Amino acid sequence: MTNPQDIAFWAMAGSLFVLVLCVWFIALAIWAFLRSSREAKVEQRLGLEGEQGSDSSRTLRLWHDGRVATAEVLIDSTSRSPAARLDRFRNELGLDIPVSTIILAVGGLMLMTAVVMFFLTGSAIMALGGSGGVVALVVAFGKHKIQQKENLFEMQLADALALAARSLRAGHPVLGSFQLIAEEMKPPISDMFADIVQQQSLGISLEDSIMAKAAESASPDLKLFAASMSIQLRSGGNLADMMEKSAAVVRDRIKLHRRARTLTSETQLSKRVLIGIPIFLFLLLSVINPEYVKLLYSTPMGRGMLLMGFVFMVTGSWVMNKIAVLRY
């Protein structure tokens, strides 16, 4: 027979959880409303209200010698489907295997982890937690690799643009400077410019090939370079000066990113420590004294505490990530 004290405890805990969740959603709605109001005011000042265009690009119109020149500036789309997000995640990692193969591999690893955890603990909640941990580790590892690749690409892009500018001043054509980058520099920047040169030899225009590479990449610096090249190719101008200025902008952005990472490193370290300590202690106690920890996944109250702890850890991680974002 159910203990009335347990019923009262769970009713009170559930009510408190719902109350905190409602307050959180109200605060989130107020924050979203204030943010959308600021964005609307900025668009109104820039004259972008009611502008028609695709979700992934914005059209710039420039006047040069009495003629209008248009250029497409690529922007990140926020309404991608899950399949498109997975495909982009695969492309950013540089994997040549299909998305379905990756899903099957991760699913098999999740199933194996769930079976092992269930046999070790006899708890379905621990099995689900192990499967979720596999997904979190795979995503974290993938993001870490993508961040390393993006940092290397940005540093190489600044050097490549400076090399192209010197090549143009020496009298080489644009494709000759791109071919020089493909031959003298290391991947991944050399592979990208080699593909641009190859597409040009196949009859694709230089502007279309550069814009296609920018659309595939998540680097804002490459999108800026693609927009600048598109404007220069349509309206005319000094490509060497443009590339030198683009290289300077990329280097300034790299310095700013390093400064931002320095300012937010304390928050990120605190987040990792606060999330890692409970997991480490749980695993350590599971090895030292399994009977002591068994109450957490063998009783209804313990499973509820584990679930609430997991929710609070995820929420806290999300909040600290938002706190660590610098607006510049």
Protein Blocks (a to p, Z undefined) as FASTA:
>chain_A
ZZfklmmmmmmmmmmmmmmmmmmmmmmmmmmmmmmmmmmmmmmmnopghiacdfkbccdd
ddeehiacddddddddfkbcfklmmmmmmmmnopabdfklmmmmmmmmmmmmmmmmmmmn
opaklmmmmmmmmmmmmmmmmmmmmmmmmmmmmmmmmmmmmmmmmmmmnopafklmmmmm
mmmmccfklmmmmmmmmmmmnopafklmmmmmmmmpmcfklmmmmmmmmmmmmnopafkl
mmmmmmmmmmmmmmmmmmmmmmmmmmmmmmmmmmmmmmmmmmmmmmmmmmlmmmmmmcfk
lmmmmmmmmmmmmmmmmmmmmmmpccZZ
